[in-house]
């Protein structure tokens, strides 16, 4: 699982979609609500429980290449 602070997520959405930050914030909340509903309906679990994941990366200060490298390294260690 990858996570980031709300501020970082909003800025990433703002940049990726070229929308105002207020719209990016709304999009983030909509996405989170949809993911939560899907996960709980499908798996009957809370989607953010770290116990469900083998690896959790906070990506506030990681570039995508760094995050993918860490995922690959963790997979090699298993």
VODODO-784140 format. One record per residue: residue number from 1; residue in three letters; y, z, x of N, C-alpha, C in turn. Coordinates in nm, 4 decimals. Each point is the difference from the previous one (the first is absolute). Layout:
// residues N
> NUM ala Y Z X Y Z X Y Z X
...
***
This chain:
// residues 78
> 1 unk -0.1161 0.0000 0.0852 0.1161 0.0000 -0.0852 0.1228 0.0000 0.0902
> 2 unk 0.1000 -0.0750 -0.0391 0.1280 0.0053 0.0696 0.1046 0.0574 -0.0946
> 3 unk 0.0868 0.0818 0.0557 0.1079 0.0606 -0.0776 0.1296 -0.0134 0.0794
> 4 unk 0.1100 0.0122 -0.0711 0.1319 0.0016 0.0634 0.0926 0.0790 -0.0916
> 5 unk 0.1077 0.0468 0.0566 0.0977 0.0731 -0.0808 0.0597 -0.0948 -0.1038
> 6 unk 0.0490 0.0578 -0.1081 0.0626 -0.0830 -0.1036 0.1123 -0.0847 0.0586
> 7 unk 0.0808 0.0582 0.0853 0.1131 -0.0738 0.0583 -0.0474 -0.1236 0.0757
> 8 unk -0.1019 0.0158 0.0816 -0.0529 -0.1130 0.0768 -0.0611 -0.1034 -0.0940
> 9 unk -0.0731 0.0449 -0.0993 -0.0610 -0.0935 -0.0955 0.1063 -0.0792 -0.0748
> 10 unk 0.1051 0.0690 -0.0436 0.1081 -0.0682 -0.0717 0.0660 -0.1047 0.0895
> 11 unk 0.0265 0.0350 0.1245 0.0614 -0.0962 0.0923 -0.0914 -0.1194 0.0253
> 12 unk -0.1292 0.0233 0.0118 -0.0938 -0.1107 0.0220 -0.0045 -0.0936 -0.1205
> 13 unk -0.0019 0.0563 -0.1192 0.0001 -0.0824 -0.1216 0.1318 -0.0761 -0.0102
> 14 unk 0.1096 0.0688 0.0265 0.1335 -0.0605 -0.0021 0.0048 -0.1221 0.0923
> 15 unk -0.0528 0.0141 0.1211 0.0020 -0.1098 0.0968 -0.0983 -0.1106 -0.0369
> 16 unk -0.1193 0.0377 -0.0428 -0.1031 -0.1002 -0.0304 0.0341 -0.0843 -0.1222
> 17 unk 0.0597 0.0621 -0.1003 0.0274 -0.0708 -0.1255 0.1462 -0.0423 -0.0146
> 18 unk 0.0825 0.0394 0.0956 0.1437 -0.0305 -0.0056 0.0620 0.0437 -0.1328
> 19 unk -0.0284 0.1248 -0.0360 0.0549 0.0576 -0.1232 0.0851 0.1213 0.0377
> 20 unk 0.0911 0.0411 -0.0886 0.0779 0.1214 0.0274 -0.0922 0.1219 0.0138
> 21 unk 0.0459 0.0988 0.0735 -0.0824 0.1188 0.0226 -0.0376 0.0696 -0.1301
> 22 unk 0.0894 0.0020 -0.0973 -0.0323 0.0634 -0.1289 -0.1173 -0.0716 -0.0671
> 23 unk -0.0011 -0.1318 0.0089 -0.1112 -0.0770 -0.0572 -0.1284 0.0223 0.0801
> 24 unk 0.0138 0.0126 0.1308 -0.1156 0.0274 0.0852 -0.0603 0.1361 -0.0345
> 25 unk 0.0854 0.0972 -0.0269 -0.0477 0.1338 -0.0374 -0.0763 -0.0056 -0.1318
> 26 unk 0.0524 -0.0733 -0.0966 -0.0693 -0.0164 -0.1281 -0.1349 -0.0685 0.0198
> 27 unk -0.0035 -0.1014 0.0847 -0.1249 -0.0720 0.0278 -0.1027 0.0934 0.0634
> 28 unk 0.0450 0.0854 0.0913 -0.0899 0.0955 0.0642 -0.0604 0.0945 -0.1035
> 29 unk 0.0832 0.0529 -0.0888 -0.0491 0.0925 -0.1028 -0.0958 -0.0701 -0.0963
> 30 unk 0.0301 -0.1244 -0.0351 -0.0881 -0.0771 -0.0877 -0.1360 -0.0228 0.0666
> 31 unk 0.0033 -0.0413 0.1255 -0.1235 -0.0239 0.0748 -0.0829 0.1281 0.0093
> 32 unk 0.0647 0.1111 0.0332 -0.0718 0.1269 0.0115 -0.0654 0.0391 -0.1322
> 33 unk 0.0717 -0.0165 -0.1092 -0.0548 0.0344 -0.1321 -0.1195 -0.0886 -0.0338
> 34 unk 0.0103 -0.1294 0.0320 -0.1108 -0.0920 -0.0268 -0.1220 0.0345 0.0851
> 35 unk 0.0224 0.0287 0.1277 -0.1109 0.0347 0.0892 -0.0666 0.1301 -0.0436
> 36 unk 0.0811 0.0980 -0.0355 -0.0529 0.1294 -0.0446 -0.0859 -0.0178 -0.1243
> 37 unk 0.0498 -0.0735 -0.0976 -0.0742 -0.0217 -0.1246 -0.1306 -0.0740 0.0268
> 38 unk 0.0062 -0.1052 0.0810 -0.1205 -0.0771 0.0312 -0.1032 0.0873 0.0707
> 39 unk 0.0431 0.0718 0.1012 -0.0925 0.0800 0.0798 -0.0640 0.1092 -0.0838
> 40 unk 0.0800 0.0662 -0.0812 -0.0538 0.1093 -0.0814 -0.0901 -0.0525 -0.1112
> 41 unk 0.0327 -0.1150 -0.0568 -0.0844 -0.0584 -0.1045 -0.1315 -0.0512 0.0587
> 42 unk 0.0072 -0.0618 0.1157 -0.1183 -0.0604 0.0608 -0.0889 0.1025 0.0691
> 43 unk 0.0601 0.0899 0.0771 -0.0775 0.0920 0.0833 0.0040 0.1451 -0.0469
> 44 unk 0.0835 0.0310 -0.0965 0.0136 0.1365 -0.0525 0.0350 0.1000 0.1100
> 45 unk 0.0867 -0.0429 0.0882 0.0465 0.0837 0.1111 0.1503 -0.0170 0.0163
> 46 unk 0.0624 0.0981 0.0663 0.1424 -0.0125 0.0311 0.0131 -0.0915 0.1209
> 47 unk 0.0760 -0.1054 -0.0131 0.0049 -0.1061 0.1004 0.0587 0.0412 0.1338
> 48 unk 0.0751 0.1086 0.0068 0.0610 0.0403 0.1265 -0.0745 0.1130 0.0703
> 49 unk -0.1153 0.0373 -0.0494 -0.0756 0.1071 0.0639 -0.0502 -0.0464 0.1373
> 50 unk 0.0440 0.0646 0.1075 -0.0427 -0.0427 0.1334 -0.1503 0.0159 0.0226
> 51 unk -0.0664 0.0800 -0.0812 -0.1446 0.0179 0.0144 -0.0770 -0.1281 -0.0312
> 52 unk 0.0630 -0.0933 -0.0676 -0.0668 -0.1248 -0.0379 0.0066 -0.1066 0.1088
> 53 unk 0.0728 0.0254 0.1051 0.0234 -0.1016 0.1024 -0.0493 0.0481 0.1358
> 54 unk -0.0544 -0.0918 0.0781 -0.0439 0.0323 0.1352 0.1173 0.0050 0.0975
> 55 unk 0.1048 -0.0717 -0.0331 0.1152 -0.0085 0.0892 0.1268 -0.0083 -0.0843
> 56 unk 0.0998 0.0732 0.0403 0.1293 -0.0042 -0.0691 0.1085 -0.0179 0.1059
> 57 unk 0.0757 -0.1086 -0.0105 0.1060 -0.0289 0.0954 0.1356 0.0101 -0.0681
> 58 unk 0.0893 0.0738 0.0619 0.1383 0.0033 -0.0451 0.0737 -0.1077 0.0783
> 59 unk 0.0496 -0.0995 -0.0710 0.0528 -0.1195 0.0665 0.1520 -0.0019 0.0146
> 60 unk 0.0646 0.1136 -0.0196 0.1460 0.0034 0.0156 0.0441 -0.0513 0.1369
> 61 unk -0.0766 0.0310 0.1028 0.0392 -0.0367 0.1362 -0.1032 -0.0892 0.0678
> 62 unk -0.0845 -0.0650 -0.0791 -0.1005 -0.0914 0.0548 0.0310 -0.1422 -0.0430
> 63 unk -0.0130 -0.0930 0.0925 0.0095 -0.1416 -0.0344 -0.1355 -0.0421 -0.0565
> 64 unk -0.0041 -0.1065 -0.0790 -0.1285 -0.0447 -0.0558 -0.1081 -0.0215 0.1065
> 65 unk 0.0359 -0.0562 0.1133 -0.0984 -0.0229 0.1066 -0.0544 0.1321 0.0543
> 66 unk 0.0849 0.1008 0.0101 -0.0445 0.1313 0.0474 -0.0943 0.0645 -0.1007
> 67 unk 0.0337 -0.0105 -0.1271 -0.0857 0.0573 -0.1043 -0.1356 -0.0690 -0.0015
> 68 unk -0.0015 -0.1330 0.0086 -0.1286 -0.0702 -0.0029 -0.0823 0.0313 0.1246
> 69 unk 0.0651 0.0202 0.1137 -0.0721 0.0396 0.1214 -0.0668 0.1364 -0.0198
> 70 unk 0.0715 0.0943 -0.0597 -0.0569 0.1326 -0.0249 -0.1180 -0.0069 -0.0967
> 71 unk 0.0100 -0.0834 -0.1009 -0.1110 -0.0168 -0.0949 -0.1218 -0.0566 0.0727
> 72 unk 0.0202 -0.1010 0.0828 -0.1119 -0.0594 0.0749 -0.0627 0.1009 0.0954
> 73 unk 0.0821 0.0777 0.0682 -0.0519 0.1020 0.0914 -0.0801 0.1060 -0.0751
> 74 unk 0.0485 0.0420 -0.1142 -0.0724 0.0990 -0.0804 -0.1336 -0.0563 -0.0460
> 75 unk -0.0027 -0.1264 -0.0373 -0.1250 -0.0630 -0.0437 -0.1000 -0.0066 0.1152
> 76 unk 0.0483 -0.0270 0.1197 -0.0893 -0.0054 0.1170 -0.0601 0.1370 0.0315
> 77 unk 0.0728 0.1058 -0.0303 -0.0459 0.1355 0.0300 -0.1084 0.0493 -0.0947
> 78 unk -0.0147 -0.0654 -0.1140 -0.0967 0.0458 -0.1014 -0.1379 -0.0354 0.0358
***
